[in-house]
Amino acid sequence: MISITTALDWNWDTTWDVLPTLLMTFLKVTLLVTVLSTLIAALLGLIIAMTLRLAPKPIAVTVKWIANFIRMTPIVVQLLFAYYAFLSLDGITIGILIFGIHYSTYMSEVYRAGIDAVPQGQWEATTALSMSTRRTWTAVIIPQALRATIPALGNYAVSMFKDTPFLLVIGVVEMVNAGLIFGGNTYRYIEPLTLVGIIFLLASYPTSLLIGRLEKRLAFNT
C-alpha cells in the first residue's frame, strides 16, 4: 500500500511520462472541441439573435423559449441526454454539438446587446439610403455589432475551454480523464492533475489577457 507521504512526493520521471499524453489529448480533444464548438456557437448565436429581432412574433417567442431552456439547463445533463439519445454519434461529436448549442444561447445575448448598441442614426441612415434589409444587416449593423461583441464572445470561448472536462461524463478521454486514467494505472495522481491545471492555465490566462487588451483597444477607438 502506498503511503500518503510517498504519494505527495513530486516525481519527475512520472511527470515526463505523462506529459506527452496530456499534450496530445489537449491537441486532439480539448482544443478541437473548443475551436469547433466556438465556431458553431458564434454562428448559431448570431442566427438566434437575428431571429429574435426579425422573425414573426410566434417564431421569435418559440426560439427565445428554447434558448432560455437550453441556457438554464446544466450542460452535464445535456451531454448525458444527447449521449443516450443519439447512440450513433461518438462522444467527441456529441461534445462539439452540445457545447456549440449550449454556448450559442449565451452568445446570442451578446449579439443582441451589440445590435441594440448600434446608434439609431445608423438605422435611419440605411432607411434614407433605401438599403435593403439584407444590405442593412450585412454592411452596417452586423459589422458594428461584432466590433462591440468580440471581447465578450472571446470570454465565452475561454469559459467553454475550461468546461471541456465535463466531457468525462460521456466517456470522452479529454485531459482530466487522461490524467485520471494515468493515475489509476500508476497510483500517481499529483503529477498528471497538476500538469492538467498548468496546461489549462497556460492556455486560458494569456488568451484572457489578449481579450482584455482587445476590449480596451476597441473601447478607446470607439
MODELLER restraints for C-alpha pairs under 7 A, 6 or more apart:
rsr = mdl.restraints
at = mdl.atoms
rsr.add(forms.Gaussian(group=physical.xy_distance, feature=features.Distance(at['CA:7:A'], at['CA:188:A']), mean=6.58, stdev=0.5))
rsr.add(forms.Gaussian(group=physical.xy_distance, feature=features.Distance(at['CA:8:A'], at['CA:190:A']), mean=6.75, stdev=0.5))
rsr.add(forms.Gaussian(group=physical.xy_distance, feature=features.Distance(at['CA:10:A'], at['CA:191:A']), mean=6.79, stdev=0.5))
rsr.add(forms.Gaussian(group=physical.xy_distance, feature=features.Distance(at['CA:14:A'], at['CA:191:A']), mean=6.85, stdev=0.5))
rsr.add(forms.Gaussian(group=physical.xy_distance, feature=features.Distance(at['CA:15:A'], at['CA:191:A']), mean=5.72, stdev=0.5))
rsr.add(forms.Gaussian(group=physical.xy_distance, feature=features.Distance(at['CA:15:A'], at['CA:192:A']), mean=6.95, stdev=0.5))
rsr.add(forms.Gaussian(group=physical.xy_distance, feature=features.Distance(at['CA:18:A'], at['CA:192:A']), mean=6.36, stdev=0.5))
rsr.add(forms.Gaussian(group=physical.xy_distance, feature=features.Distance(at['CA:22:A'], at['CA:175:A']), mean=5.72, stdev=0.5))
rsr.add(forms.Gaussian(group=physical.xy_distance, feature=features.Distance(at['CA:22:A'], at['CA:178:A']), mean=6.70, stdev=0.5))
rsr.add(forms.Gaussian(group=physical.xy_distance, feature=features.Distance(at['CA:25:A'], at['CA:174:A']), mean=5.86, stdev=0.5))
rsr.add(forms.Gaussian(group=physical.xy_distance, feature=features.Distance(at['CA:25:A'], at['CA:175:A']), mean=5.73, stdev=0.5))
rsr.add(forms.Gaussian(group=physical.xy_distance, feature=features.Distance(at['CA:26:A'], at['CA:174:A']), mean=6.93, stdev=0.5))
rsr.add(forms.Gaussian(group=physical.xy_distance, feature=features.Distance(at['CA:26:A'], at['CA:175:A']), mean=5.97, stdev=0.5))
rsr.add(forms.Gaussian(group=physical.xy_distance, feature=features.Distance(at['CA:29:A'], at['CA:174:A']), mean=5.77, stdev=0.5))
rsr.add(forms.Gaussian(group=physical.xy_distance, feature=features.Distance(at['CA:30:A'], at['CA:164:A']), mean=6.35, stdev=0.5))
rsr.add(forms.Gaussian(group=physical.xy_distance, feature=features.Distance(at['CA:30:A'], at['CA:174:A']), mean=5.94, stdev=0.5))
rsr.add(forms.Gaussian(group=physical.xy_distance, feature=features.Distance(at['CA:30:A'], at['CA:175:A']), mean=6.96, stdev=0.5))
rsr.add(forms.Gaussian(group=physical.xy_distance, feature=features.Distance(at['CA:33:A'], at['CA:95:A']), mean=6.97, stdev=0.5))
rsr.add(forms.Gaussian(group=physical.xy_distance, feature=features.Distance(at['CA:33:A'], at['CA:96:A']), mean=5.26, stdev=0.5))
rsr.add(forms.Gaussian(group=physical.xy_distance, feature=features.Distance(at['CA:34:A'], at['CA:160:A']), mean=6.46, stdev=0.5))
rsr.add(forms.Gaussian(group=physical.xy_distance, feature=features.Distance(at['CA:34:A'], at['CA:161:A']), mean=5.40, stdev=0.5))
rsr.add(forms.Gaussian(group=physical.xy_distance, feature=features.Distance(at['CA:36:A'], at['CA:96:A']), mean=6.48, stdev=0.5))
rsr.add(forms.Gaussian(group=physical.xy_distance, feature=features.Distance(at['CA:37:A'], at['CA:96:A']), mean=4.98, stdev=0.5))
rsr.add(forms.Gaussian(group=physical.xy_distance, feature=features.Distance(at['CA:37:A'], at['CA:97:A']), mean=6.58, stdev=0.5))
rsr.add(forms.Gaussian(group=physical.xy_distance, feature=features.Distance(at['CA:37:A'], at['CA:99:A']), mean=5.71, stdev=0.5))
rsr.add(forms.Gaussian(group=physical.xy_distance, feature=features.Distance(at['CA:37:A'], at['CA:100:A']), mean=4.19, stdev=0.5))
rsr.add(forms.Gaussian(group=physical.xy_distance, feature=features.Distance(at['CA:38:A'], at['CA:100:A']), mean=6.07, stdev=0.5))
rsr.add(forms.Gaussian(group=physical.xy_distance, feature=features.Distance(at['CA:38:A'], at['CA:157:A']), mean=5.94, stdev=0.5))
rsr.add(forms.Gaussian(group=physical.xy_distance, feature=features.Distance(at['CA:40:A'], at['CA:100:A']), mean=5.02, stdev=0.5))
rsr.add(forms.Gaussian(group=physical.xy_distance, feature=features.Distance(at['CA:41:A'], at['CA:100:A']), mean=4.36, stdev=0.5))
rsr.add(forms.Gaussian(group=physical.xy_distance, feature=features.Distance(at['CA:41:A'], at['CA:101:A']), mean=5.90, stdev=0.5))
rsr.add(forms.Gaussian(group=physical.xy_distance, feature=features.Distance(at['CA:41:A'], at['CA:103:A']), mean=5.58, stdev=0.5))
rsr.add(forms.Gaussian(group=physical.xy_distance, feature=features.Distance(at['CA:41:A'], at['CA:104:A']), mean=3.99, stdev=0.5))
rsr.add(forms.Gaussian(group=physical.xy_distance, feature=features.Distance(at['CA:41:A'], at['CA:107:A']), mean=6.89, stdev=0.5))
rsr.add(forms.Gaussian(group=physical.xy_distance, feature=features.Distance(at['CA:42:A'], at['CA:104:A']), mean=6.20, stdev=0.5))
rsr.add(forms.Gaussian(group=physical.xy_distance, feature=features.Distance(at['CA:42:A'], at['CA:107:A']), mean=6.48, stdev=0.5))
rsr.add(forms.Gaussian(group=physical.xy_distance, feature=features.Distance(at['CA:44:A'], at['CA:104:A']), mean=5.70, stdev=0.5))
rsr.add(forms.Gaussian(group=physical.xy_distance, feature=features.Distance(at['CA:45:A'], at['CA:104:A']), mean=4.26, stdev=0.5))
rsr.add(forms.Gaussian(group=physical.xy_distance, feature=features.Distance(at['CA:45:A'], at['CA:105:A']), mean=5.97, stdev=0.5))
rsr.add(forms.Gaussian(group=physical.xy_distance, feature=features.Distance(at['CA:45:A'], at['CA:107:A']), mean=5.13, stdev=0.5))
rsr.add(forms.Gaussian(group=physical.xy_distance, feature=features.Distance(at['CA:45:A'], at['CA:108:A']), mean=4.07, stdev=0.5))
rsr.add(forms.Gaussian(group=physical.xy_distance, feature=features.Distance(at['CA:46:A'], at['CA:108:A']), mean=5.74, stdev=0.5))
rsr.add(forms.Gaussian(group=physical.xy_distance, feature=features.Distance(at['CA:46:A'], at['CA:111:A']), mean=6.29, stdev=0.5))
rsr.add(forms.Gaussian(group=physical.xy_distance, feature=features.Distance(at['CA:48:A'], at['CA:108:A']), mean=5.88, stdev=0.5))
rsr.add(forms.Gaussian(group=physical.xy_distance, feature=features.Distance(at['CA:49:A'], at['CA:108:A']), mean=4.98, stdev=0.5))
rsr.add(forms.Gaussian(group=physical.xy_distance, feature=features.Distance(at['CA:49:A'], at['CA:109:A']), mean=6.98, stdev=0.5))
rsr.add(forms.Gaussian(group=physical.xy_distance, feature=features.Distance(at['CA:49:A'], at['CA:111:A']), mean=6.17, stdev=0.5))
rsr.add(forms.Gaussian(group=physical.xy_distance, feature=features.Distance(at['CA:49:A'], at['CA:112:A']), mean=5.54, stdev=0.5))
rsr.add(forms.Gaussian(group=physical.xy_distance, feature=features.Distance(at['CA:51:A'], at['CA:60:A']), mean=6.19, stdev=0.5))
rsr.add(forms.Gaussian(group=physical.xy_distance, feature=features.Distance(at['CA:52:A'], at['CA:60:A']), mean=4.71, stdev=0.5))
rsr.add(forms.Gaussian(group=physical.xy_distance, feature=features.Distance(at['CA:52:A'], at['CA:64:A']), mean=6.98, stdev=0.5))
rsr.add(forms.Gaussian(group=physical.xy_distance, feature=features.Distance(at['CA:67:A'], at['CA:105:A']), mean=5.42, stdev=0.5))
rsr.add(forms.Gaussian(group=physical.xy_distance, feature=features.Distance(at['CA:70:A'], at['CA:102:A']), mean=6.11, stdev=0.5))
rsr.add(forms.Gaussian(group=physical.xy_distance, feature=features.Distance(at['CA:71:A'], at['CA:102:A']), mean=6.21, stdev=0.5))
rsr.add(forms.Gaussian(group=physical.xy_distance, feature=features.Distance(at['CA:71:A'], at['CA:105:A']), mean=5.93, stdev=0.5))
rsr.add(forms.Gaussian(group=physical.xy_distance, feature=features.Distance(at['CA:71:A'], at['CA:106:A']), mean=6.97, stdev=0.5))
rsr.add(forms.Gaussian(group=physical.xy_distance, feature=features.Distance(at['CA:75:A'], at['CA:102:A']), mean=7.00, stdev=0.5))
rsr.add(forms.Gaussian(group=physical.xy_distance, feature=features.Distance(at['CA:76:A'], at['CA:166:A']), mean=6.39, stdev=0.5))
rsr.add(forms.Gaussian(group=physical.xy_distance, feature=features.Distance(at['CA:78:A'], at['CA:98:A']), mean=6.89, stdev=0.5))
rsr.add(forms.Gaussian(group=physical.xy_distance, feature=features.Distance(at['CA:79:A'], at['CA:95:A']), mean=6.77, stdev=0.5))
rsr.add(forms.Gaussian(group=physical.xy_distance, feature=features.Distance(at['CA:79:A'], at['CA:98:A']), mean=6.37, stdev=0.5))
rsr.add(forms.Gaussian(group=physical.xy_distance, feature=features.Distance(at['CA:79:A'], at['CA:170:A']), mean=6.92, stdev=0.5))
rsr.add(forms.Gaussian(group=physical.xy_distance, feature=features.Distance(at['CA:80:A'], at['CA:170:A']), mean=6.32, stdev=0.5))
rsr.add(forms.Gaussian(group=physical.xy_distance, feature=features.Distance(at['CA:82:A'], at['CA:94:A']), mean=6.71, stdev=0.5))
rsr.add(forms.Gaussian(group=physical.xy_distance, feature=features.Distance(at['CA:83:A'], at['CA:91:A']), mean=6.96, stdev=0.5))
rsr.add(forms.Gaussian(group=physical.xy_distance, feature=features.Distance(at['CA:83:A'], at['CA:94:A']), mean=6.68, stdev=0.5))
rsr.add(forms.Gaussian(group=physical.xy_distance, feature=features.Distance(at['CA:83:A'], at['CA:170:A']), mean=6.51, stdev=0.5))
rsr.add(forms.Gaussian(group=physical.xy_distance, feature=features.Distance(at['CA:91:A'], at['CA:170:A']), mean=6.31, stdev=0.5))
rsr.add(forms.Gaussian(group=physical.xy_distance, feature=features.Distance(at['CA:91:A'], at['CA:171:A']), mean=6.86, stdev=0.5))
rsr.add(forms.Gaussian(group=physical.xy_distance, feature=features.Distance(at['CA:91:A'], at['CA:172:A']), mean=5.74, stdev=0.5))
rsr.add(forms.Gaussian(group=physical.xy_distance, feature=features.Distance(at['CA:92:A'], at['CA:172:A']), mean=6.52, stdev=0.5))
rsr.add(forms.Gaussian(group=physical.xy_distance, feature=features.Distance(at['CA:95:A'], at['CA:167:A']), mean=6.51, stdev=0.5))
rsr.add(forms.Gaussian(group=physical.xy_distance, feature=features.Distance(at['CA:107:A'], at['CA:153:A']), mean=6.29, stdev=0.5))
rsr.add(forms.Gaussian(group=physical.xy_distance, feature=features.Distance(at['CA:110:A'], at['CA:149:A']), mean=6.22, stdev=0.5))
rsr.add(forms.Gaussian(group=physical.xy_distance, feature=features.Distance(at['CA:110:A'], at['CA:152:A']), mean=6.91, stdev=0.5))
rsr.add(forms.Gaussian(group=physical.xy_distance, feature=features.Distance(at['CA:111:A'], at['CA:145:A']), mean=6.77, stdev=0.5))
rsr.add(forms.Gaussian(group=physical.xy_distance, feature=features.Distance(at['CA:111:A'], at['CA:149:A']), mean=6.44, stdev=0.5))
rsr.add(forms.Gaussian(group=physical.xy_distance, feature=features.Distance(at['CA:114:A'], at['CA:145:A']), mean=4.42, stdev=0.5))
rsr.add(forms.Gaussian(group=physical.xy_distance, feature=features.Distance(at['CA:114:A'], at['CA:146:A']), mean=6.89, stdev=0.5))
rsr.add(forms.Gaussian(group=physical.xy_distance, feature=features.Distance(at['CA:114:A'], at['CA:148:A']), mean=5.82, stdev=0.5))
rsr.add(forms.Gaussian(group=physical.xy_distance, feature=features.Distance(at['CA:114:A'], at['CA:149:A']), mean=5.82, stdev=0.5))
rsr.add(forms.Gaussian(group=physical.xy_distance, feature=features.Distance(at['CA:115:A'], at['CA:141:A']), mean=6.73, stdev=0.5))
rsr.add(forms.Gaussian(group=physical.xy_distance, feature=features.Distance(at['CA:115:A'], at['CA:145:A']), mean=5.08, stdev=0.5))
rsr.add(forms.Gaussian(group=physical.xy_distance, feature=features.Distance(at['CA:118:A'], at['CA:141:A']), mean=6.83, stdev=0.5))
rsr.add(forms.Gaussian(group=physical.xy_distance, feature=features.Distance(at['CA:118:A'], at['CA:144:A']), mean=6.67, stdev=0.5))
rsr.add(forms.Gaussian(group=physical.xy_distance, feature=features.Distance(at['CA:118:A'], at['CA:145:A']), mean=6.53, stdev=0.5))
rsr.add(forms.Gaussian(group=physical.xy_distance, feature=features.Distance(at['CA:126:A'], at['CA:136:A']), mean=6.18, stdev=0.5))
rsr.add(forms.Gaussian(group=physical.xy_distance, feature=features.Distance(at['CA:151:A'], at['CA:211:A']), mean=5.45, stdev=0.5))
rsr.add(forms.Gaussian(group=physical.xy_distance, feature=features.Distance(at['CA:151:A'], at['CA:214:A']), mean=6.70, stdev=0.5))
rsr.add(forms.Gaussian(group=physical.xy_distance, feature=features.Distance(at['CA:151:A'], at['CA:215:A']), mean=5.50, stdev=0.5))
rsr.add(forms.Gaussian(group=physical.xy_distance, feature=features.Distance(at['CA:154:A'], at['CA:211:A']), mean=6.48, stdev=0.5))
rsr.add(forms.Gaussian(group=physical.xy_distance, feature=features.Distance(at['CA:158:A'], at['CA:204:A']), mean=6.21, stdev=0.5))
rsr.add(forms.Gaussian(group=physical.xy_distance, feature=features.Distance(at['CA:165:A'], at['CA:174:A']), mean=6.54, stdev=0.5))
rsr.add(forms.Gaussian(group=physical.xy_distance, feature=features.Distance(at['CA:165:A'], at['CA:176:A']), mean=5.97, stdev=0.5))
rsr.add(forms.Gaussian(group=physical.xy_distance, feature=features.Distance(at['CA:167:A'], at['CA:174:A']), mean=6.97, stdev=0.5))
rsr.add(forms.Gaussian(group=physical.xy_distance, feature=features.Distance(at['CA:168:A'], at['CA:174:A']), mean=6.92, stdev=0.5))
rsr.add(forms.Gaussian(group=physical.xy_distance, feature=features.Distance(at['CA:168:A'], at['CA:177:A']), mean=6.00, stdev=0.5))
rsr.add(forms.Gaussian(group=physical.xy_distance, feature=features.Distance(at['CA:175:A'], at['CA:196:A']), mean=6.41, stdev=0.5))
rsr.add(forms.Gaussian(group=physical.xy_distance, feature=features.Distance(at['CA:176:A'], at['CA:193:A']), mean=6.93, stdev=0.5))
rsr.add(forms.Gaussian(group=physical.xy_distance, feature=features.Distance(at['CA:176:A'], at['CA:196:A']), mean=6.47, stdev=0.5))
rsr.add(forms.Gaussian(group=physical.xy_distance, feature=features.Distance(at['CA:179:A'], at['CA:192:A']), mean=4.90, stdev=0.5))
rsr.add(forms.Gaussian(group=physical.xy_distance, feature=features.Distance(at['CA:179:A'], at['CA:193:A']), mean=5.80, stdev=0.5))
rsr.add(forms.Gaussian(group=physical.xy_distance, feature=features.Distance(at['CA:180:A'], at['CA:189:A']), mean=6.82, stdev=0.5))
rsr.add(forms.Gaussian(group=physical.xy_distance, feature=features.Distance(at['CA:183:A'], at['CA:189:A']), mean=4.49, stdev=0.5))
